[in-house]
Amino acid sequence: MARTRTPPEVDRVAASQRAVAARRERASLKRDVATRVITPQDLLRRAWAHPESPAGHMRVTEFLTAIPAIGEGKRDRILAHLAISPVKKLGGLGARQRVVLERYLDDRWPEPEPREGRSRLVVLAGPTAVGKGTVAAYVKEHHPEIMLSVSATTRAPRPGEVDGEHYYFVDDAEFDRMVADGELLEHATVHNAFRYGTPRAPIDTALAAGRTVLLEIDLQGARQVRAAAPDASLVFLLPPSWDELVDRLVGRGTEDDEERARRLRTARVELASQGEFDYRVVNDTVAHAAAEVAALAQ
């Protein structure tokens, strides 16, 4: 009678560690879908490209309930309607099941379509702590043909900041005058504290001279630019994952726990707005993200 070989302890430990890592990766992917860092279609593409990956091993039930507005009852109705078994994993879906699931998602949560043509006025926005300023500074340093707009702000200069180079530092009365005289392309109060705005004159001068201008602003400002200059190209900067965004915010060490929680709530709202933008760029590394932004500005 053949004896069943018991795996060595080291093999069992390694297998257990791999299983834990895979569960953590699936949980991270579900958070990314829930917070809209990635679209449901993004996750499907990952699962289908690599069926043996954590994405591929995610059950279709887990996947659907990760999507905002889908609870267990709605999930079960969707699976019944699409004739997909609840025990199926994403990587194991058949050709027909893939088609009907993707079609269902595209009908209800369409991904943004890149716009036709390019504009020399490019807006870079995204959620808090995603690294907009760092990416914009990299573009300025490595792509001198692109002018980085300088904003006006009512906050005080930080150590090392130079008026007219980093910001135009103004008081509330001067900011009010600029708004009243129509000197700002956009303006907003950021994080319920200070006001920021983009002066029109330098932008108009640069565009008239044939230069490309990059604006690094918040979501409110991006919407105002879209209304004032409909031909502007709006670029949404995304973190590689929700967990990475949280780590970056915590790692800055500039906010207390209450402020970090408030900013993360705001980030969820901001991420949900990415469908309003023309392009999406993932800030996996600053150099890569800056290169993509610069390419969209050509």
C-alpha positions as CSV (number, residue, x, y, z in Angstrom):
1,M,0.0,0.0,0.0
2,A,1.5,3.3,-1.1
3,R,2.1,5.8,1.6
4,T,1.2,9.5,1.3
5,R,4.2,11.7,1.5
6,T,3.9,14.5,4.1
7,P,5.4,17.8,2.8
8,P,8.3,19.0,4.8
9,E,7.5,21.7,7.4
10,V,9.4,24.3,5.4
11,D,7.2,23.6,2.4
12,R,4.0,24.0,4.4
13,V,5.2,27.3,5.9
14,A,6.1,28.6,2.4
15,A,2.7,27.6,1.0
16,S,1.0,29.2,4.0
17,Q,2.9,32.4,3.5
18,R,2.1,32.5,-0.3
19,A,-1.6,32.0,0.5
20,V,-1.6,34.8,3.0
21,A,0.2,37.1,0.5
22,A,-2.3,36.2,-2.2
23,R,-5.3,37.0,0.2
24,R,-3.7,40.3,1.0
25,E,-3.2,41.2,-2.6
26,R,-6.8,40.3,-3.4
27,A,-8.0,42.4,-0.5
28,S,-5.8,45.3,-1.8
29,L,-7.3,45.0,-5.3
30,K,-10.8,45.1,-3.9
31,R,-10.0,48.3,-2.0
32,D,-8.6,49.7,-5.3
33,V,-11.9,49.0,-7.0
34,A,-14.0,50.2,-4.1
35,T,-12.1,53.5,-4.0
36,R,-12.0,53.8,-7.8
37,V,-8.2,53.8,-7.9
38,I,-8.7,51.2,-10.7
39,T,-11.9,50.5,-12.7
40,P,-13.6,47.1,-12.6
41,Q,-12.5,46.7,-16.2
42,D,-8.9,47.2,-15.1
43,L,-9.1,44.4,-12.7
44,L,-10.8,42.1,-15.2
45,R,-8.0,42.8,-17.7
46,R,-5.4,41.9,-15.1
47,A,-7.2,38.7,-14.2
48,W,-7.6,37.6,-17.8
49,A,-4.0,38.4,-18.7
50,H,-2.7,36.4,-15.7
51,P,-5.3,33.8,-14.6
52,E,-3.0,32.4,-11.9
53,S,-2.4,35.8,-10.3
54,P,-4.3,37.0,-7.2
55,A,-6.6,38.9,-9.5
56,G,-7.3,35.8,-11.5
57,H,-8.0,33.8,-8.3
58,M,-10.6,36.3,-7.1
59,R,-14.1,34.9,-7.0
60,V,-16.6,36.7,-9.1
61,T,-18.7,37.3,-6.0
62,E,-15.9,39.2,-4.3
63,F,-15.3,41.2,-7.4
64,L,-18.8,42.4,-7.8
65,T,-19.4,43.4,-4.2
66,A,-16.1,45.4,-4.3
67,I,-17.8,47.7,-6.8
68,P,-19.6,50.6,-5.1
69,A,-23.4,50.3,-5.1
70,I,-23.4,46.5,-5.5
71,G,-24.5,44.6,-2.4
72,E,-25.0,40.9,-2.0
73,G,-28.6,40.9,-3.2
74,K,-27.8,42.9,-6.3
75,R,-24.7,40.8,-6.9
76,D,-26.7,37.6,-6.9
77,R,-29.3,39.1,-9.3
78,I,-26.5,40.1,-11.7
79,L,-24.9,36.7,-11.7
80,A,-28.2,35.0,-12.3
81,H,-29.0,37.4,-15.1
82,L,-25.6,36.8,-16.7
83,A,-25.7,33.1,-16.1
84,I,-22.4,33.0,-14.2
85,S,-21.9,30.6,-11.3
86,P,-21.0,32.3,-8.0
87,V,-18.2,29.8,-7.4
88,K,-16.4,31.0,-10.6
89,K,-13.0,32.8,-10.3
90,L,-12.3,35.7,-12.6
91,G,-9.4,33.9,-14.3
92,G,-11.6,30.9,-14.9
93,L,-14.5,32.6,-16.7
94,G,-15.3,31.3,-20.1
95,A,-15.3,33.3,-23.3
96,R,-19.1,33.9,-23.2
97,Q,-19.0,34.8,-19.5
98,R,-16.2,37.3,-20.1
99,V,-18.1,39.0,-22.9
100,V,-21.3,39.4,-21.0
101,L,-19.6,40.5,-17.8
102,E,-17.5,43.1,-19.5
103,R,-20.5,44.4,-21.5
104,Y,-22.5,44.7,-18.3
105,L,-19.8,46.8,-16.7
106,D,-19.3,49.0,-19.8
107,D,-23.0,49.7,-20.0
108,R,-23.2,50.9,-16.4
109,W,-19.7,52.2,-15.6
110,P,-18.1,53.2,-18.9
111,E,-14.4,54.0,-18.8
112,P,-13.4,57.5,-19.9
113,E,-12.6,57.8,-23.6
114,P,-9.5,59.8,-24.6
115,R,-10.6,63.0,-26.3
116,E,-9.8,63.8,-29.9
117,G,-6.9,66.1,-30.5
118,R,-4.5,67.8,-28.0
119,S,-4.5,71.2,-26.3
120,R,-1.5,73.3,-25.3
121,L,-3.3,74.1,-22.1
122,V,-2.9,71.0,-19.9
123,V,-4.5,70.6,-16.4
124,L,-3.0,68.1,-13.9
125,A,-5.3,67.2,-11.0
126,G,-5.8,64.2,-8.6
127,P,-6.5,63.2,-5.1
128,T,-4.7,64.5,-2.0
129,A,-1.2,63.0,-1.5
130,V,-1.0,61.6,-5.0
131,G,2.1,63.6,-5.8
132,K,0.8,66.2,-8.3
133,G,3.3,68.9,-7.2
134,T,6.3,66.5,-7.4
135,V,5.3,65.3,-10.9
136,A,4.7,68.9,-12.1
137,A,8.1,69.9,-10.7
138,Y,9.7,67.0,-12.6
139,V,8.1,68.1,-15.8
140,K,9.3,71.7,-15.3
141,E,12.9,70.5,-14.7
142,H,13.1,68.0,-17.5
143,H,10.8,69.6,-20.1
144,P,11.7,73.3,-20.2
145,E,9.5,73.7,-23.3
146,I,6.5,73.3,-21.1
147,M,5.7,76.2,-18.8
148,L,4.5,75.3,-15.3
149,S,1.9,77.9,-14.2
150,V,2.5,79.7,-10.9
151,S,-0.5,80.0,-8.6
152,A,-1.5,82.8,-6.3
153,T,-2.2,81.8,-2.7
154,T,-3.2,83.4,0.6
155,R,-1.1,81.1,2.7
156,A,2.3,82.2,4.0
157,P,5.5,81.1,2.3
158,R,7.1,77.9,3.6
159,P,10.9,77.8,4.2
160,G,12.7,78.0,0.8
161,E,9.7,79.2,-1.2
162,V,10.2,82.2,-3.4
163,D,7.5,84.7,-4.3
164,G,6.8,84.6,-8.1
165,E,8.7,81.3,-8.5
166,H,6.8,78.8,-6.3
167,Y,3.7,81.0,-5.7
168,Y,2.5,84.5,-5.8
169,F,1.9,85.1,-2.1
170,V,-0.9,87.6,-1.6
171,D,-3.2,88.6,1.3
172,D,-7.0,88.1,1.3
173,A,-7.7,91.7,0.1
174,E,-5.5,91.3,-2.9
175,F,-6.9,87.9,-3.7
176,D,-10.4,89.4,-3.5
177,R,-9.3,92.1,-6.0
178,M,-7.9,89.6,-8.4
179,V,-11.2,87.6,-8.3
180,A,-13.3,90.8,-8.8
181,D,-11.2,92.0,-11.7
182,G,-11.3,88.6,-13.5
183,E,-7.6,88.1,-13.3
184,L,-7.9,84.4,-12.2
185,L,-8.6,81.6,-14.6
186,E,-9.8,79.5,-11.6
187,H,-9.7,79.8,-7.8
188,A,-10.7,77.7,-4.9
189,T,-10.4,77.3,-1.1
190,V,-8.3,74.2,-0.5
191,H,-8.7,71.9,2.6
192,N,-11.0,74.5,4.2
193,A,-8.1,76.7,4.8
194,F,-6.3,78.9,2.3
195,R,-7.3,80.2,-1.2
196,Y,-5.4,79.3,-4.4
197,G,-5.9,80.7,-7.9
198,T,-4.3,80.7,-11.3
199,P,-3.5,84.1,-12.8
200,R,-4.7,84.4,-16.4
201,A,-2.1,86.9,-17.8
202,P,1.0,84.6,-17.8
203,I,-1.0,81.8,-19.3
204,D,-2.4,83.9,-22.1
205,T,1.0,85.3,-22.9
206,A,2.6,81.8,-23.1
207,L,-0.2,80.4,-25.2
208,A,0.0,83.4,-27.6
209,A,3.7,82.7,-28.0
210,G,3.0,79.1,-28.9
211,R,4.1,77.5,-25.7
212,T,2.4,74.6,-23.8
213,V,1.2,75.5,-20.3
214,L,0.8,73.0,-17.5
215,L,-1.5,73.8,-14.6
216,E,-1.2,71.7,-11.4
217,I,-4.4,72.4,-9.5
218,D,-7.2,70.7,-7.5
219,L,-10.4,69.2,-8.7
220,Q,-12.5,72.4,-8.1
221,G,-10.0,74.4,-10.2
222,A,-9.9,71.7,-13.0
223,R,-13.7,72.0,-13.3
224,Q,-13.5,75.8,-13.5
225,V,-10.8,75.6,-16.3
226,R,-13.0,73.1,-18.2
227,A,-15.8,75.6,-18.1
228,A,-13.6,78.6,-19.0
229,A,-11.5,76.8,-21.6
230,P,-13.4,73.7,-22.9
231,D,-10.5,72.8,-25.2
232,A,-8.1,72.3,-22.3
233,S,-6.7,68.7,-21.8
234,L,-7.6,67.4,-18.3
235,V,-5.2,64.8,-16.8
236,F,-6.1,62.9,-13.7
237,L,-3.2,61.6,-11.7
238,L,-3.8,58.3,-9.9
239,P,-1.9,56.4,-7.2
240,P,-0.7,52.9,-8.0
241,S,-3.1,51.6,-5.3
242,W,-5.3,52.9,-2.4
243,D,-2.8,51.4,0.1
244,E,0.0,53.4,-1.5
245,L,-2.0,56.6,-1.3
246,V,-2.6,56.0,2.4
247,D,1.1,55.2,3.0
248,R,2.2,58.4,1.2
249,L,-0.2,60.5,3.3
250,V,0.9,59.0,6.5
251,G,4.6,59.1,5.5
252,R,4.4,62.9,5.0
253,G,3.9,63.3,8.7
254,T,2.4,66.8,8.2
255,E,-1.1,66.0,9.4
256,D,-2.6,64.6,12.6
257,D,-4.9,61.5,12.6
258,E,-8.1,63.6,12.3
259,E,-6.8,65.6,9.4
260,R,-5.5,62.4,7.6
261,A,-8.9,60.8,8.0
262,R,-10.6,63.9,6.6
263,R,-8.2,64.0,3.6
264,L,-8.7,60.3,2.9
265,R,-12.5,60.9,2.8
266,T,-11.9,63.7,0.4
267,A,-9.6,61.5,-1.7
268,R,-12.4,59.0,-2.1
269,V,-14.7,61.7,-3.5
270,E,-11.9,63.1,-5.7
271,L,-11.2,59.6,-7.2
272,A,-14.8,59.2,-8.1
273,S,-14.5,62.2,-10.4
274,Q,-11.9,60.8,-12.7
275,G,-14.5,60.1,-15.4
276,E,-14.7,63.9,-15.9
277,F,-11.1,63.9,-17.2
278,D,-9.7,63.2,-20.6
279,Y,-6.7,61.1,-19.6
280,R,-5.5,59.1,-16.6
281,V,-1.9,58.7,-15.6
282,V,-0.7,56.4,-12.8
283,N,2.0,57.9,-10.5
284,D,3.9,54.6,-10.0
285,T,7.2,56.5,-10.3
286,V,7.7,60.3,-10.7
287,A,9.8,60.0,-13.8
288,H,7.4,57.7,-15.6
289,A,4.3,59.7,-14.6
290,A,6.0,63.0,-15.6
291,A,7.0,61.5,-19.0
292,E,3.4,60.5,-19.7
293,V,2.1,64.0,-18.7
294,A,4.7,65.6,-20.9
295,A,3.8,63.4,-23.8
296,L,0.1,64.4,-23.5
297,A,1.2,68.1,-23.6
298,Q,2.9,67.8,-27.0
